[in-house]
């Protein structure tokens, strides 16, 4: 058996050198053949060009990989679930930050399309980027949307990058309120990086409507940090800060309370007319393969993740 696996890997190792061959079907195949740990090591080498050290992880992405492979308590899966996380937030006493929920469905055929409001958002709860943003139901291609949703419900998303905590989430579709600011734009989202319950970094996305969004990592005064490539370039151009909205304080406080159980989690919020609306909790940003993080960001944010506080006996899934 091992000889056959080695033959398959030898024949297909070019996969990890040619970007156009990187597709989800092949990633799932390699996950099934190799198992999550070896699969994660190969993906890491493809993205970063060096080996993933799981025995003594030190960088930000290395420690995130360790966490995604070896620390998956049930609360992590609950909070990664875009539906079940709502109950977690209610139990923490912060229900006011939740977006309005119109419905939850286990199958596409359960959706009563005629009863949906004029605008809405559909999300699959156990994956990333599986969203239908509908600003005008009259222009919605219902057949196309149903096809997408059915495909997303069947997809074993967690196998793409060995994000094991997603496998314990029962697939569902949720329908939420479509958020639009008073000015008629989609709200700006802010991603708060939290380390052992302490918000340290805010990711700001600007110019999203242009189709070429720019991402900055800042502290909570708006100072641009040289933690990613965009930040380094911007600082070199003489721009050192970004004006943050007043609602960032509310996001900071919410993040502090909601992230307290986790060595790392990214708390995502929207600025909806000066009010913080919860988006999701992300434990494995970009599958723990974010090669836009700078060497300084890898080092400093890696130091902020304290794996010595991890209690592996908490794993119950």
N, C-alpha and C positions, 0 to 999 in steps of 0.2 A: 504493500500500500504506500509506504513512504517513498519507494522508488518511483511510483506513478506520480505522486505529488511533486517530487523534485523535477521530474520530466516536464510536468505541466508548467511549473514555475520557470524552468530554463527556457522553455519554448515561448513563454509569454512575458518575460521580464521586461521586454521593450515597452510594455504597457505603462510602466512607471516612469518612462523617459519621454513619452510622446503625449502631450497634453490632449490632443484631439481624441485619443483612445480612452481617456478617463471618463467613463460613464457609469451610471449607477448599476446597471446589470452586471458589469464586470466586477464592480466593487463588491456586490453581494456574493458573486461567485468566489472571489478571493477570501471573503469573510468565512464562507462555508468551508472552504478547503483548509485555510490556515488557522482559523480561530481568531478571536478578538485581539489578543495581545500581539501576535505576529503581524496581523493585518494593520494594526495601529503603527507598528514599527516601520513597515514598508511605506505607509502613507506619509509618515513623518519624514522619512528620508527623501521621498519624492518632493515634498514641499520645501524642506529646509536644507537638503544636501548633506546632512550628517545624521549620525545615529541617535536614536531616542534612548536616553538613559533612564530606565525605569527603576533601577536599583538605587540610584542616588540622583533623583531629579533636582535640578536647581533653577532652571529658567521657568518663565511664566507658562509657556506652551508645554514644556515637559511636565510640570506639576499638574496642569489641567488634564493632560493625557493620563497621568497616574490616577487622578481622581475619577475620570470617566471609566477607567478599567476596573479599579479596585474598591471604590467607595460609592456604593449605590443603595443607601437605605431607602425604605419605602417613602419617607417624606420627600426625598429628592424627586422620585417619579410623580408623586402627587403634585408637587409644585411646578414641575415641567409640563404637566397636563393643563392645557389652556382652559379646560372646563373645571376640573377638580381643584385647581389653584384658587378658584373663587371662594370655595368653602374655607380654605386655609386663611385667606385674607379676612373673611368674615370672623373667623375664630380669633384672629389677632386684633379685632375691633376696628378694622379699617375699611369697612364696606363702602364708605363714601367715595373711595377712589376707583370703584369698579364701574366699568362701562355697562350700559343697559343691555340686558340679555333678552333677545326676542324668542329664542327657542334652542333646543338641543335635540339632535337626531342621531340614531344609530345607523340609518340607511338613507340614501338619497330619496327613495320613494316616500319617505315619511314627511318630506317637506311639502307644505301647502303653499305653493308659489303665489297663488292669488291672495293669500292672507298676509304675505310679507309686505312691509311698508315700501314706499317709493324708493327709498335708498337704504342700504344695509351692507354689512360685511359678513361673509361666510368664511369660517376657518375650520380646518381639520386640526384636532386637538393634540395629536401625537407626532407632529412633524414640524418642519421649518419652511416658511415661505409658501405654504399651501393656503393661500388666501384669495378670495374673490371679493374685490372692492366694487360695489355697485352704487354708483351715484344716481342712476336713472334706470329703474326697472323696465321701462318701456324699450330701452335699447339693449337689454340683456339677451344674449343668445342662450336660451335655456338648455337647448340640446348640448351645446358645447360645455356649459357649466356642469351639467349632470355628468358628462363624460369625464371631465377633470376630477370632480369630487369622487366618483367611483374609483378612479385610478389611484387617487391619494389614499382612500380608505384601505385599499388592498396593499399598498406599498409598504414594504418592510424598511422604512426609512432608516431605522437605527443601525442597519447593517452597512450603510454607506461609509460611515466613519467610526464604526464600533462604539456608537453612543448608546451604551447598554441600558441606561435608565429609561429610554423610550420604549423598550420592548415590553415593559410591564403596564403600559397605558392602553386601555381599551379604546379603539378608534371611534371617534364620534365627530359629528359636524355641529358647530355652534354658530348661531346667528346673533350678531351684535349690532348696536346702533352705529350708523355711519357718522363719523365725526368730521365736522366741517367748521372752521372758525368763522367768526362774525365777518371776516374779510373775504370769505368764500374759498379759503385754501384748506388743504389737508393740514392738520396740526403738526408741528415739529416734534419729533421724538427725541428723547434724551435717555441714554443708556448709562446707568450708574454701576460702576464696578465696585463690588463690595468684598472685603477680605475679612473673614472672621467677624462679621457683623459690623464692619466699619467701612462706610463709603469713602473711597480714596480718589476716584477718577470719574469724570463724566465724559462720555462720548457724545459729541455734538455733530449732527448731520445737517449740512446746509446745501442749498441749491439742488434739492432732490427733484424739484419740478423740471429742471433742465435735462434730466435723464443722465446727468453725470454728477452724482452727489459727491460732496467732499466731507470727509470724516476727520474730526479733530478730537484729541484727548486733552482735557483741561483739568485743572483743579477747580475748587468750588468758588474761586474768585474770578474765574474766567481766564486765568493764565494758561497759555498753550504749553503743553508738556512735550518734550522731544521723545515721546514714547512710540510714535509711529512715523512713517515716511512723510506723510502730509505735514505733520507737525514740525519736523526738522526743516522741510522746505520753506514753510511759512515763516518760521523764526529767522531763517537766513535772509528772507525778503524784508525783514524788519518789522513784521507783524507779530506781536508777542501776546496778544490777548483777544478774547472774544467777549462781547457783552452777553451775560447770561440773564434770563428773565427772573423776576422775583419768585416765580413758582419753583425755582430750583431748590429753595430752602425747604419747601414742602416735600419735594422729591427726596431730598437728603434725609429728612426725618422719617419718611415712610420706609426708605431703603434701610435705614438703621434698624428699625423695628422688625421688618419682614425678612431681613437677611441673617438674623442672629443665629440661626441653626446651621449655617453653612460656612465651610472654609473659603469658598468662593461662589459667588453668584452675581450675574449681571441683572439688575432690576431695570426694566424698560417702562418708561412712562411717556405720555403725550401731554403737551402743553395745550389744553383745550380752553381757550379764552381765559387764561390765567389760572386754570384749575388743573391739578395733576390727576390724570386718568391712567390707571394701570394698564400696561400692555401685556407683558409676560415676564417670567423668570427664566433666564438662560444660564445653564450650567456649563455648556460646551460651545462657546462662541466660535463660529466657523469650524466646528468639528474639532477644536483644539489644534487647528492648523493655520493660524493667522500669521502668515509670513510678512504682513505689513508692519508688525510690531518691530520696533528698532532694537538694537542690541541693548541700549540703556533701558528701554521698556521691559525687555525680557528679563534683565537682571533685577531691576528694582521691584517690578510687580511679582516676579518669582520669589523674591525675599519676603513679600507681604503674605504669601500663602504659607501658613504654618502647618505642615503635615504632621508634626509631632503631637498635635491636638486631636488627630483623627482617631476615633474609636471604631475599629473594624467590627466590634461586636454589635454595633447598631444596625448592621446590614440585615434586613429581614425580608427582602424581596427575593 
